[in-house]
Amino acid sequence: MTRHLRRHTLFTDQMKAFLTRQSPEARLTLSGAGTNSLAAWFLGPKAENKALFTRLIQSAIEANCAVRETLFDDPAYVTAARKDQDYDLAVDRMECEFNKLLAALGSSVPFFSYRYQAHMNWDLTMPGLLGYFAAMLYNQNNVALEASPVTAQLEHEVGQDLCRMLGFDTDEQNPVPPWGHITCDGSVANLEAMWAARNLKYYPLSLKMALQAEPLLQPHAQDIRVTLCDGSVGILVEQDAWTLFNLHQDEVLSLPEQIASACGITSSQLTQLLDPYLLQSTGIQERVLRLTEGTAVPVVMGPATKHYSWPKNAAILGIGKSQFVNIPVDEMARMTVRSGRGASLEAELEACLQQKQPVLMVVVVLGSTEESAVDPLAEVIQLREQFRQRGLEFVIHVDGAWGGYFASLLRGSVERLPTPAGDVAEQVTPVLAMSEYVTAQYQAIAQADSVTIDPHKAGYIPYPAGGLCYRNGAMRNLVAFLAPEVYHSDGLDANMGVYGVEGSKPGAAPTAVYLSHRIIRPDRSGYGKILGQALFNSKRFYSAIITMAEAWDDFVVVPVQQIPAERAGLSPEQIAAQMDFIKTRIVPVQNNALIQDAEAMALLKELGSDQIIITYGLNFKCQGRLNPSADLANQFMQDVFLRLSVRPSQTSADKMDIPNLIITTSDFTPDEYGDDFVATYMRRLGVEVPAAELPTMHFLSSTTMCPWLTATAEGNFIPELIAAFRTAVAAVLPAYQ
């Protein structure tokens, strides 16, 4: 092991010397501006950039071949003599099987299409595809710098760029610098964040044990002081378990340096001394039994809209899925923070304080994966400050796997919108700003402790490319299994494999993010432009969906995200008037004319979800009256969904039936969302709400990631999608009449 570490240190020093010798022009960096043409960033719905993309892909192949041809003066293997009959047969077979594969892949889900309005998928950026393809040819493994001298450096650049976009302070003078890296997906990033938070919570208890037991540390045990939640200072070894469980995160992370300095030892020596006492080594069973007297089993909290990975990760880490406390959501599917109507985050934290039950982490979702709801992060941060004063501390983690890239809408200068010349001109799509409420939550990210953010979602990057960023980069050391100083030298922190869950991981993934960020900056000039236009289009699609059922139709559409008049509790007449306004002043109008209607634009901004996923329910009528059965309403929605989803063809085993509109579906379960939320949805849908146990209710969902949906060469494409939707409903209705 010593030889292995020494070899890594030598290689890292050599790599640092190589990188610092590069000229500024040749150095790969994410500082500086990107480009501005959205039309140049994607292949296009009809492959309009085919020639450009083909030329650049060919360049990647040529570059890889040139390296092979010129790197060493080595002999060839594939000589003319070896291109014999067997060779020809192998080539023919490869071409045949490859062509069969290409034909089959043509039946894949057309994420790139205007008509795909289902999951969080759309087209991929061209620079992202090019970066992935080019790096894939070299098969770099970002487990260690030695196996990825170029792509590991790019991952470091990408991590810092993501931190900047999220609002973390990346200034070199920041005494608590942030740090980020690429993971395979958001679930693994969430696992790492929970792992780090768990280790952080137990770390002071481990330090106390080591200070009391290790001969090198014992003489200095009384010198190690900690600032407590109430601002007072105490000696670490004199604090009880509850107090140590509730030290400020930055205070905990600064302790190793303080101890090493006080004891006159190196950080490497301290790491070796502490290892036998860490939760990583002892296991959670012994730690709970020996050190946590007077406290209850720790918990993690998060909204009912959380991703399914959270309870799964709690089980993996030995915390237990039952120790993940679901916080109910309000009618906008946002976490209920304050007490007032029963269960809330505040009420659960109060119970933990009274019972001396440590809270490892509170998960705040910025963009739930089914409703695109943004939890009130700013309010959660305020609430933590109040509980800190009373002795309860916890990590705040932002699950921005889906919504993290929307932070780009807050970075950089605001781009002026071209003045449209009316409906006859080429249509313009405005970059719609997030609502004031949502903006306030994104401005608060810098005060959170860790953030999951997935480039392969709203970053339009090929799978797999998740991400995790820490406000205090030292937090990553809590999940490092080798001494971090062995794997980096001054200014070069690129041994990403030391940290986190994964071992081997493709260097192609961070390279894809790097090149995409280099061309499309994560600010208003780049990703903010894409997502701001998608936000505008989502609200236009929402407007069309909720008004597509006429009064005489035998079905209704009920949006889960209520229109403003309904949210405000206005009269049925006022709600109907606002729906009519949406139907006449927004839905049929082309973008250029809509942009000039200030009243319509003001209302549009308030419609739909917090981001770009909209949810809605369907119900049918019999003899002019709404169906009262929840089971029949669920079946009706399921039948419509089946007609608007990609599924194997009934006529050919190797083909798929691809409808003219693709949406998706999911469920609202009372156990997760709460009885109030589900009962309200049922009443609005027109089905009976039973006095006994509430049923699980289906809903339909659409994600609009396409930035040019309403500004195609022929204008707004949404009417085509609504026509396809109505056709599917019409085909299903006769069975329910």
N, C-alpha and C positions, 0 to 999 in steps of 0.2 A: 504493500500500500504506500509506503514512504517513497519508493522509487516511482510509483505511478503519480503521486502528487508532485514530486520534484520535476518530472517530465512535463506535467501540465504547466507548472510555474515557468519553466524555461520557454516553453512554446508561447505562453501568453506574453512574456517579455519580448520575444522575437516578433510576435504579431503586432504588439504595440509600436515597436520600432518601425515596422513596415508601414503601418497606417499613418504614423506621424510624418514619414518621409513623403507621403503622397502630396502632390500639389493641391491647392484649394480647389482648382477646377476639376480635378479628377476624383476628389474625395466625395463619397456618397453621404449626403446630408439632407435633412428635411428642414433646413432653415431657408427662408426666402419664399418668394411668391410661386404660385402654380400657374395654371392657365385658366381661360374663361369660357371656352366654347363647349357647351353641353353636347352639341352635335358631334363633337370629336371624341367624346368620352365613351361612347357605346358603339357596339357593332351595328345597332339599329334594328327596329322591328322587322324590316324587310332586307336585312343584311346590306344596308346602303353603304357601309364602310368595308365591304368585303375585300376590295383590292388593297386598301391600306392595311387591314388586319393580316391578310395573307402575306403581304410583303414583309411585315414586321416579324411574323412567325417564322418565315423563311430565314430572316436575318438571325434569329435565335439559333436555328439549326446550323446555319453556316458558321456562326461564331463558335459553337461547341465543336464542330468538325475541325475548325481551324486550330483550336487548342490541341486536339488529338493529333493533328498532322504535324504540328511544329514544336510541341513541348519538349520532346526528347528525340534523339537520333536513334530510334528503336526500329527493329525490323517489323515488317507487316506480317499478318497471319493469313488474311483472306486473299490469297494469291489467285491468279488465273487458273492455276492447276486445281485449286480446291473448288472452283465454280463448275463442278461436274454435274452429272445427271441428278444425283441426290440433292445437290444445292438447288438446282432448278425446280425440283419437286417441292422442296421446302419453301421456296419463294412463292411458287404457285399456290401452295396450301395456305401460306400466311396471307397472301392477297385475297384469296377466296374467303377465308374465315374473317378477315378484317372487313371485307365488304358486307358480309352477313351481319357483322356486329354494327356497322354503320347504318345499315337498313333498319335494324331493330331499334337502335338509339333514336332514329327519326320519329319513333312513336313515344318518346319521352314527354313528360309534362312540359308544355311550351311556356316556361316562366317568362320568356322575353315578350310575350304577346300582350297587346292591349287588353285582350280578353281574359287574361289571368288575373283574377281578383280574389285569391283565396289566402294561402299562407303567406308568411313573411319571406317571399321569394320574388325576385324579378330578374331582369337581365344583369349581367356582370360588367363591371367597367373593363374597357379594353386594356388599359395599363395594368389592371389587376390580373387579367388573363395572361397578358404578355409576361409580366413578372413571374407569375407562377410557372408558366411553360418554360421560360428561359432557365430558371433556377432548378426546375425539376430535372432537366437534362444532366445536371451535375450531381443530383441526389445528395445534397448536403444534409447532414444530421445535426440539428441545433442542440443536441444533448451536451456538447462541449465545443469550445472554441477550436480545439485541435481538429475536429471533424467538420467545422463550418466557419473557416476564417473570414469569409465574406458575409454569409447570410446571418451569422450570429451578431455581427456588427449592425446589420440592417434591423434585426429584431430589437436591439438596444435603441436604435434611432426611432423605430416605430413606437416602442414603449413610452419614450419621452414625448413623442408627438401626441399620443393619446392622452397623456397626462396634461399637456398644455391645453388640448381641446376641452378637457373636462374642467379646467379652471384651476388645477393644482399649480403651485408655485415652482416652476422649474429653473428659477434663477440660480446661478452658481453660488450666490451668497446665502441662499436659504439654508439655515442650519439643520433643517429637517427636510431634505430633498425627497421628492416622490420617486416612484419607480414603477414601471409597468413591463409586461411581457405578453407574448402570444401563447395561448393554450389551444388545445384542439377544439374546444367549444365552451359555451357558457356554463354547462353543467360542471365541467372540470374546474372552471374558474370559480364557480360558487363553492365547490368542494374545497379548493385551496383557501379561499377566503374564510370559510368556516373553520378549517383546520388551523389557520393562523390565529384566528380569534380565540379558539379553544386553548391553544398553546400559550397565547398571551395571558389569558385569564389565570392559568396555573403557574406561570413563570415566576412571579414573586414568591410563591410558596416553595418552589424548587430552590430559589436563591437563599431563602431563609434556612432551609435544611443544609445546604452546602456551607453557608457561613458558620453554622453551628457545628458542623462535623469535620470539615477539611482542615488539616493542620496549617496549610498555607494561608487559609482565609480566616481562621478563627481569631487570630490576634487583632484583626481589623474589623470584626463583626460590628462592634459598637460605633464604628466610624461611618457606616453606611446608613445614610438618612434618606427618607422619602417624604415628598410633599403629599399630604393626604387630600381627600376630596374637599374638605372644608377649608383648605389653605394652610393648615398647621403643618409643622414638620415633626416627624417622629423617627425613631431608630427602627430600621426594617425588622430586625430579629425580635423586637418587642411587640410587634403587631400581631393581632389574631387573624385567623383565616378570613373572616368576613371583611376586615379592613384591607387585607392584601388582595382579595378578590376585586376590590373596587378602587384600585389606583388608576390614575389617568394613563391612557395608552402611551403617550410620549414619555411620561415619567418612567414607566416600566421599561421602555425601549432604550432609555438612557442609562439604565442601571449597569449593564455590563461594562461600559466604559468607565463608570465611576468606580466600580469594584476593582477592575484591572489596575486603574491608576492608584487607588488607595493601597492595594496589596503589592504593587510594584512588579506585576507580572504582565505578560503579553496577552492579547486577546485570544491567541491560539491556546495558550496554557489554561486560560480561564475556561475556554470551551471544553477542553479535556476534563477539567475538574468538575464542571457542572453536569457533564453528560450522564453520570449515574443517577442524578436526581431529577432529570427532566421527565416530563410526562411522556415524551417520545420514547424514553428508555424503560420506565417503570410500568407503563400501561395505566389505564384509567382506573382499574379496579383497586390497585394498591393505593393510588393517590387519594381516591375517595375515602378509603377506609382509614388512612393514617393521618391525613392533613386537614380534613375539612370539617372538623368537629363544630357543631353548632350551626351548620349551614345545610340548606336543602340541595337537592340535585339541580345543577344549572339547566337553564332553558334557553332556547332561541325563539324569537318572535318575528312574525311577518304577516302580511295581509292574506286574506283568503284567496286572492288572485295570484299568489306566488306560483312560480314554476315548480313542476313536480320534482325537480332535482333536489329541492331543499329538504323535505323529509327523508328522501333517499340518502342524501349526504349525511344527515344526522344519524341515520342508522349505520352507515359505513364507519363513521368516526367514533362509534360507541356512545354517542350522546343519547341515541334512541329517538325514533321518529315521533313517539308520543310526547317527547320533550320539545317538539316544535309547536308553539302556541299560535293558533290561527286567530288573527284579529279581524273582526267583521268589516265589511266594506259598506259604503253609503250607496245611494242610488246612481252615482256616477262611477261606481266600482273602485272608489278610492278608499284607502285604509282609514278607518275611524280612529282618530288620534285622541281626542278629548272625551272625557266622560260627559254624559248628558242623557243619552238614550240607551243605557245599559252597557254592554261590553264595549271596551275600547282599549287602545294601547295604554293610556294613562291608568285605567283601572287595573290592568294586568301588572304594570310596573309597580303600582302601589301595593298590590298583593305580594309581589316578590320582595319588596322592601320590608314589609311587615313580617314576612316569614323567613327573612334572611336567605332568600333563594337567588343565587347569582344569575345574572343575565349575560350570556356570552355575547349575544349579538341581536340587534334589531335590523331586520331586512326591510328596506324601503324600495318599492318597485317604481322605476321611472319608465313606464311603458309596459304594462302587462301584456302578455303574449296573446291574449284572447280579446281584450277590450281596449287595448292601447291606453289604459288609465295611468295617470301619473299621481302617485301618492304624495301627500303633503310633507315633503322632506323638510322644508324650512320649519314647519311646526314641530316635527319630531326632534330636530336639533334644539329648538327652544325648550322642549320638554326635557331633553337630556340635561340641559344646564340646570333646570330646576331640581331634577333628581340627584345630580352631582352634589349640589349643596346639602342634600340630605343623606349622602353617603352611598348612592347607587350609581355605578359606572357601567357602561357597556359600549361595545363597538357598534357604530352605525355603518352598515354595508348597503350600498346602492346597487340593486340589480338592474343595471342598464344594458343588459345583454341585447335587448331589442332597441331601447330608446336612447342609448348613450350618444349615438352620432348626432342626435338632434341638438346637442350642445354646440355644434358647428354654427347653428343659427345665431349664436350670441358672440361669435368671434369675428374680428375684422370689421371693415367699414361697410355700411349699407350701400348696396348697389342701386343706382337710380334706374327705375323702370322706364323702358322706351315708351314714348307717347303713342298709343295705338291710333290708327287712322280709320277706325270703324270696321264693320264686319267684312268689308271687301278686302281688307289688307291681310297679310299673313298674321295669323293669330299669335298673341303674346300670352305667356303664362306668368303671372306675377309670383314672386317669392313671398308667400304668406308667412307672417311672423306668428310665433306661438302666442297663445293667449297670455294675458298678464299673470294669471294664476300659474300656468305651466312655466313661464319664464322665471318666476320667482323661485320655483323649485330647482330649476337648473342652475340658477345663480348661487344656490346653497350647496351645490355638490362639493365645492372646495373645503367645506367643513366636515364632510363625511370622512370615514377612515379608509374605505376601500370601495372599488367600483368594478363590477363586471361589465364588459363592453365587447360586443361581438362584431368585428369587421365583416364577417360572413353573413350578417343580417343587414342592417341599414348602412353598412359600408360597401355593399354590393361587391364583395370579394368572394372568390371561390372557396368552398369548403376544403379543409377545416381551418378556420381562423377565428377562434375566440380570443378573449383578452381579459387581463386583470391588472388593475392599477391600484397602488397603495399611496395614500397621502404621505405617510412616513415610510420611506423606502426600507428602513431598518426592519420593518415588520416581516419582510421576506425571509430574514435570517431565522425566523422561528420555524420555518419549514425547510431549512437547508440541512442536508444530511452529510455534507462535507464542509470543512472550515471554509467560509466564503473568501477569506483573504488568499487562499491558495489559488483561487480561480479568477482572480482579477488583479490587474496592476493599476496604478494611478490613472484615473480617467478612462480606463477601459474595463467596463463591467459587462462582458458579453458571454460569460459562461452560463447561459440561461438554464441548462440542464440541472444545475445545482439546486434550483428552487422549484417548488411545486410538485405536482403529482406525476407528471409524465417523465419518461426517460427519453427514448428516441422520438424525435419529432421532425417533420419536414422543414428544411430551410426554405422550401418553396412558398410556404404560407406567409411568413413575415416579408418575404421578398415581394409577393403580390401586394401586400398592404403598403410596403414602402413605395413601389412604383406608382401605385394608385394615389397615394398621398403626395408624391412628388409632383404629379400632374394635376390632381384635384385636391387642393388644400382643404383641410378640415375646418373651414371657416365659411363666411358668407359668399366668398368668391367661388367655392367649389361644392363641397358636400352640403353646405347650407343652401346653395342654389338648388341642388337636386331635391333635397328634402322639403324645402320651402315650396317648391312647385308641386311636389307630390302631396303636400298638405292642402294646398289649394284644390287640387284635383280630387282628393279624398272627400272634401266638404261638398264639392259639386256632385260627386257620386252619391254621397249620403242624401243630398237634396233630391236627387232623381229617384233613389230607392224609396224614400218615405212618402213620395207623392205619386208613385206609379199606379197605385190602386185608385180607380175612379169610384165615385159614390155608388154607381150602378154595378160595380164588379162584385163577384161572389167571393172575394177574399179581402183581407186587410193586411197592411204592413205596419208593424209597431216597432219603432226604434228603441233599443235599450237606452241609448244616449238621447235623452229627451230634448225636444226643441226648447229654446229659452222661455217661451211663454208657459209651457207646461212645467218646467223646472221652477218657475217663479210662482206657480200655483194660481195662475190667472183663470178667468172664467172660460167655459167651453167655447163661447163666442170669440173670445180673444185668441184662444189657441187655434180655432178654425181660421181666423183672419190671418194669423201668422203663417199657417200652412198654405193658404191661398197666395200670400205674398211670395213664399218660396217657389210655389208652382208657376207663378206668372212672371216674377221679376228675376228669378235666378235660373231655374231649370232650362227654359228654352233659349236663353240668351247666349250668344257667342262671347268668348272671353273679352275681346276688345271693347264691346259695348258694356259688358258687366263691370269691367274695371272702372269705367267712368260713372257708374251709379254708386255714389257714396253710401246711400242708405242700404243698398243690397250688399255691398262689400262689408259694411259694419256687421250686418246680421250673419253673413257667410262665415265670418271669423269665429262666431259663437256657436256654429252648428257642428254636429258630429262629435268625435271623440277628442281626447287631449292630443292625440297624434293622428295616425293614418289607418287605424283599424276600426271599422264600424261594425256594430252588432245589431241584429234586428230579428224580430219574430214574425211568423205568419199564422193566420187563422183563417178558416173558411166560413162561409155563410150557408145556411140552409133556409130556403124560403125567406131570405132577407134578414135572418137573425144569426148572430154569431154563434158558432159552435161552443157549447159550454164545457166540453170534455177535454181535460188536459191530455189524456192518452191519444185522442183523435187529433188534437192540434200537434202533438209530437210526431205522430205518424205522417200527418200532412207535410210538415216541414222536412221530415226524413225523405219522403217521396220526391219532393221538389229538389232537395239536395242531390239525390241519386241521379236526377236528370241534368244536374249542373256540376258534375264532378267527373274526373278522369277515371275510367275503369276499363278492364279488359273487354275487348270486342266480343260480341255474341256470335260473330260470324268467322272470326279468325283468331287463333290462339296466340299469334305473335304480333297482333295489332291492338291498339287502344282506341276506344271511342272517346273523341275529344269534342265536347260540346262547344257552342258558340260563346258561352260564358262559363267561367269556372269559379265557384265559391267554395266555402267549407262550412263545417258545422261543429258544435260542441254543446256542452250541457251546463246548466246552473243547478248545482246540488245544494240543498238546504244545509247540509253538514258543513260545507265549505264557505258558502256565500252568506249564510244566515237566513233565518225564516223571513225577516222583514224584506230583504232584497228579493227573494224568490216570490213571496206573496204579492209584492208590488208589481213585479213583472207579469204575474198571472192575471191580476186584476186589469192591468192595462191591455193585456192580450184578449181579454173578454172571456176567459175560462174561469170556472168556479174554483174558489179557494177553499179546500176542505178544512173543517174545524180540527180534524185529527192531523196525522202526519202529512207534510207537504210532499208532493212528488218532485222528482227531478225533471226539469224543463229544458227542452232543446232550444237552441237559437242558431241562426245563421250568421256568418261572419265574412267580411270582405276586407282585404288589405290592398290599398292603392299605393304602390311604390313607383309607379310609372310617372315621370315628370312631364311627359308630353301628351298625355291622354286627351286633353281638351284643346290641343293646338297642333293636330296632325295637318298634313297637307290639305285635308278636306275639312278642317275645323274640329269641332267637338265630337268625339267618338262615343260619348256616353249614351246617346239615344240608341245606338246599335246594341249596347249591352242591355239596356232596359227592354228593348224589343225581344232579345233572347230570353230574358228573365220572364217576361209575360208569356212567352210561348211555352216555357216549361211549366208555369203555373196552370195555364189553360189545358195542358195535356194531362195534368194530375187531377184537376177539379172534378171532372165527371164522376170519378169513383167516390166522391164525398157528397154528391147531391142527392 
